[in-house]
Amino acid sequence: MYFFYFASMAHLNHWKQKIQERRKKTPFLEYLKEIGSWYPLVLSKDGNKLSRYPITDRVWKLSDTVEYEEMREWFVASWLVYDENISFLDNYKKLWLQIPHPRMLQRNSENCDYVDDVISSKDSYLSFMIITDCSNNLYSLIVKENCHDVLNSINVLNNCSNIFMSNAVMNSYNVFYSSNIINSSDIWFSSNMMACTHCIFCDGLEWKKYHIENKEYSKEEYEIKKQDILKDKDKFIEYRNWVSKKLTNFWSTDAIGNSILESTNVENGSYLYRVHGGRNLIMVGWSEWDKNIYDAIFAGSYTADDMYGVMISGINTSDIYCSYAIIDNCSHVFYSYALDTCSYCIWCIGLKNKSYCILNKQYTKEEWQVLANKIFESMDHDGTLGEFFSPELNPFHFNDTFAWLIGNFKKEEIKKEWYLWREDTIKIDVNESWDVISISDLDQFETFQDNIWKINPEVLKKVIRDDNWNYYRIVKPEYDFLMKHWLPLPRDHWSTRIKSNFWITK
């Protein structure tokens, strides 16, 4: 028995190493296309309900979050027997098409109907991945840990507030049109700032205050110049373009990429925090060290180790291979989706508190080890071992996903590879009975007289059409924030704002 156990574990480690070797060599754009195409950044309408999934025959049934959680125990009763006469894709596709999927990823949220991937947060709108004690976040991506009033921003972490059109902000407040801001406040049109306050048009400063274009002024001089700069609202986008797109890596060694904090031995990384050893990583890390992570997006957590080809992982996850939405407390998971507190699972979907499952079927440890070896041997033979999920399974429109946000892909190339493509315009949150105006019409709703900035509240009743004929509107929390901070109305669609605020090097 002991010999069988150690021989089986040796087989498993052999296949893990094979996957690791393949993922460590993935070209950046291939990694981005393969994995980033599984995270949607546009919601769809499913009848009168919202959904992360567009209407497609690539998913069987959609369920509300509560219903989905109640059905998890049933998922293990919907198992399939591995058919060695058909491919990995065909085996997995059969299970994929008979298990329901959650319409939205939401847990313990309040007033977040238009938010996907939200946990323990409230009062947010058209945002994605809002995690733990956050509120009033609009049109933003990745906002975590006690952050509030964040608009049109990317990767805002740890006790931030009043953040607008910015990216890579941590432990800061009152940050506008800026990038890579750490432990700072009252920052405008600046980048790569550490422990600074009251700065405009600055780059690469630490422990400075009352600076404009990296030049120090008295408090009185600074306030006069600031008022003069900020009253010219028409130039804000031009000013934003002045900000450096080369983001500093703070407290990191042997790290190649953008905005990498307290990390070592990283190649092709962007927006990382405490990662030791990895390649092709975007928005990975946590407050504890994460080790040996390759080809991952939105991954990393407390004590995360050995993840290869992963889109989204939760707390305490390790040994995760080619999987998606592995929530919490999981290990030794392969080619699986939406697992919670599971271990030793292959090709599984939606399971919770399960171990030694294949295609959702429960096995003994010994049975699992024998079948796992046979499956990995077959995948290695046909060349699929180490690949992520096939484009033929992908249920999202490619041009609505994280991959499209970053990469330079051509529509013809993408469709040829069997990814889906959205042809319609975006109208997810608009009232079609309202008046439609163009971006150029927004000027009539803004005035700056007697040194007072005003936005006519009538704009709340309008639908705005951008140059690509996508539609958006101004909602009341957004209007209040713009008025409070004397900010101009947005001149582009909210999805464009998300894309414009994501800067990456590779």
Order of alpha helices (4+ residues) and beta strands (2+ residues): alpha-alpha-beta-beta-beta-alpha-alpha-beta-beta-beta-beta-beta-beta-beta-beta-beta-beta-beta-beta-beta-beta-beta-beta-beta-alpha-alpha-beta-beta-beta-beta-beta-beta-beta-beta-beta-alpha-alpha-alpha-beta-beta-beta-beta-beta-alpha-alpha
